[in-house]
Amino acid sequence: MHLATLLLFALVALVAIATPGPTVLLALTNGSRYGVRRALAGMLGAMASDFVLVGAVALGLGALLAASEFWFSVVKWVGAAYLAWIGLKLLRSQGGLDLSQAAAGHAGGTPHTLLAKSFLVAVTNPKGYLFCSALLPQFIDASLPQGPQYLALAIVFAALDCAVMLGYALIGARAVRLLSRRAVLWLDRCCGGALLALAGSLAFYRRSTG
């Protein structure tokens, strides 16, 4: 795979990744509630999902979701329900700036929990599979071995995803230092509302049949 091809892919992928979605909103929330260092675990979960998505496309699973209404619906409703559950928890939050929670080791915010949460949010979003199925093959040279090419695209995609999520986490952590407790509470609620809205949009999302 040529360097120019990777750079073009990186540009296209960056535009898509930088658009606020579930994983970047989680990074923002994790940064505000637990700090950037702890939010890194969530970023690792999202990056792991990137390799799953690209691997699924390489194996043809993305095309399966595009062709099968049943499996598309299964993934869609699982993803929508999980997003709604996280959104409701944030709406009921008492605010991320909780010193007693910090002293107790951030209950509910262990690295394992944050990693699993971000991974599940990303891997149960059928839009990701359909997007990668439409995008990735355009950058694959059919005359060359495809495995290394998909791996290169996955590495670039995951690196960009991490950079964008890190930026959101830094913004969230900065907000905690600059804003009052009440303002941080509303940050949690805004993120929760946004995740609920995304869950609703996912529930009404229909795969293209054209």
N, C-alpha and C positions, 0 to 999 in steps of 0.2 A: 504494500500500500504506500502510495506516494505521500510525502509530507504535505503537499498542497491539498490533497484530499482530506487529510486529517484536520488541517486548519479550517477548511471550509465546513467540515462536519462540526468542529468545535464552535464556529460562529453561529451556525444554525441551532445547535443544541443549547448554547448559552442563552439565546433569546427565549427558547421554550422553558428552560430551567428557571430563569430569573423571574418569569411570570409567577406571581404569588399562587401557590397551591398548597395542598395539605402538608407536605413535608417541610416546606419553608416556614409555614405558619407554626408547625411544631417546633422548629428550630428557634423561632422568635420567642415562643412561649417558654421553652426549656431554658433559653438564655436568661429570660427575666426571672424565672422561678428558681433555677438551680445554678446559674452562672455558666460561663462559656466552657469551663473545663468539664463539668458534668454533662453539658449538652453535647459534647463530642461523642458520647456513646450513642445518642440518637442519630447523629450524622453517620456513624459507622453502620447503623441499621439501614438507613436510607441508601448508603453506598452499596451495601450487600444486595439490596433489592435491585439496584441498577444492573448488577451482574446477572441476577435472576431474569430480569426483563430481556436483556440482550441475549442471554442463553436461550430463553424461550423462543425468541424470534429466530435464532439460528436453528433451533430444532423444529420450527414450524408451529409452535403452540400459539403464537400470535395469530397466525392464519386460521387456526382452529377456532379461536374466539370470534374472529371476524365472520366465520362461516356458520358457527353453531349458536343459535339463539338460546338454547338451554344452558350451555356452559358460560356464555356471556352473561346471562341473567344471574347465574349462581355467583360468579365473581362480583358482579355489579352490586347485588343486594348485600353480600357479605361486607364489601367495602363500604357501602353507604351506611349500614348499621353500625359498623365500627367507628366511622367518622362521626356519626351522630352521637354515639356514646361518649367519645372524647369531648365533643363540643358541649354536651350537657354537663359534663364534669367541670369544664372550665367556666360555664355560666354559673355554676353553683359554688365556684371557688371563693375563698375569702381573701384572695390576693396573693401574689407571689412573694411579697416581702414579708416573710414570716420567720422571725428569728428563732422562735421556739421550735419550728419545724427544722430549721438549719441545725440547731443544737441536737436534735433527735436523729440527725443523719438523713434529712430530706426524705421522710416517709413517702413512699409512692414514687420516688424519683431516683431509685437505685440505677446504676449503669445498665444492669440487665433489663430492667423494666423499660427504660427509655430506648434502649436498642431495639427491643422486641416491638415496642409501640410504633416506632418510625418504620421498621421493616414491614410490619403488617399493614400499616396505612398505605405504603407504596405498592406492596406486592398484591394487594387486593383491589387495585384501581385498574379496571379494564381499559381505561383511556390510555394508560401507559403502554399496554401491550399493543393496542391498535396504532398508537403514535409511532412506536418503535418499528412495528411491522411495515408502516408506510415509509418511514424515513431511512432506516438502516440499509435496506437492500440497494438504495440508490448510490451508496458509497462503497459497495462491494464489487470488486473486480472478479467476474466469474471465471476468468482464465487463470486465477491464482488460488491457492488453498484458502478456503473461506474461514476455517477456524482461527488462524492467527489474525485475520482481518477483523473478525467480530470481537476478538479479545482486545485488540487495539482500540476499537470504538468504545468498548465497555470501560476501559481504563480512562479514556478521555472524558467520557460521559460522567463517570463516578467522580473524577477529579474536579470537574466543573460544578457538579452537584455539591460537593463538599465545600468548595470555595463560596458558592452562593449561600449555602446554609450557615457557614461560619459568619458571613456578613450579617445575616439576620439575627443570629445568636448574639453577636456583638452589640447590635442595636438594642436587643431585648435586655442584655445585661447593663448597658449604658442607661436605659430607661429607668431601671430600678434605682440607680444611683442619683438620677436627676429628678425623678418624679416622686410625688407623695405616695403614701400607702394607698390612698383612695384612687389615685390616678393609675397605679399599678393594678388595682382591682379591676378598673375599667379596661385596662389592656387585656387582662385575662378574659373578660367578658366579650370584648370585641373579637378576640381570636376565637373564642368559643362560638360566637354567632357566625363568624366567617366559616368555621368548620361545619356548622350545621347547614349553612347555605350551600357549601360544597357537597355535603351529603345529599341535600335535596336535588341539586343539579345532577348528581350522579344517579340518583334514583330515577330521574326522568330522562336520563341519557339513553339514546337509541343508537345501536350500531348502524353504520351506513350500509344500505343494501344496493347502492348504485355502483 
